[in-house]
């Protein structure tokens, strides 16, 4: 049980990080890196295995036999299976069509939203948008920081739109899952959410620095060194946001 | 047009509900003192729960298991878990339940009641 409780958030973290990288490379480089798709697929399978153990209240070994039944007989499993299918198709056919790859990424995120804490049409729609925008923001920053810094204006505009959407959808999610603001400090779920919020604000501040100082400096020919450094810091902070989100996904919200 | 959009948004917002499975009501209720025999225990959850990972057992308050029917979801309403029970002697009892909702979270709990 302990191993499953550890594997579940860890696999969710790698799954979301790989998804974010694909979003970033899709948007900035017009391509999908298959190692990221493979990492996302494997992490998804591991997270479903861990989820089976958690649901059954057993260890990972006995949960392996239950996994096929969980995938077929539960709504959570069917959503996960849809995500696996989306990632498999993405690996096989996604590189041939950017549009298809984009649709499959959206479909994968939707399967994640279906298996999240969100309920009701509005809740699932908002959770889906939140996942897509968070993946896009981290992906844009990570690809620019570690692979290729391209088209600063497009990068900055897209990241700003993503950030605005994350604030709105995050506010809705928090409103749905907390009964009172005080739970941000006196409920385990709220405390992790507060940590995530703090990290998010730090990443947003780093993004704002680049938008108003770093990128204009690059545009005026002062070199990419400082802007890239800030982007790398921002990507690391956003990975910490993903880690907090992965822990949140395994916790029970108060409402 | 504006009214239609408002109605749509309100209906979507209204459909938002609890994020995980939890007990809405049970028969017998928590802490109930029964004066007449019951034939079954029923637990109603706030959302549809997964049959594969939802079950219940009955025991006395000192942990002696009571032979019951297998707990199963009501085919007509999968938010209700039903379990047939034999005629219970006077004493204190505990129903232990576990359930998994759409979000994959395992919830467990106990319902204590007594029979006069």
Interface residues (C-beta under 8 A of the other chain):
Chain A: X51 X54 X55 X56 X57 X66 X69 X70 X73 X74 X75 X76 X114 X115 X116 X117 X118 X119 X120 X121 X122 X123 X125 X176 X177 X252 X253 X255
Chain B: X9 X12 X13 X14 X15 X16 X17 X18 X19 X20 X47 X48 X50 X51 X52 X53 X98 X100 X102 X103 X104 X105 X106 X107 X108
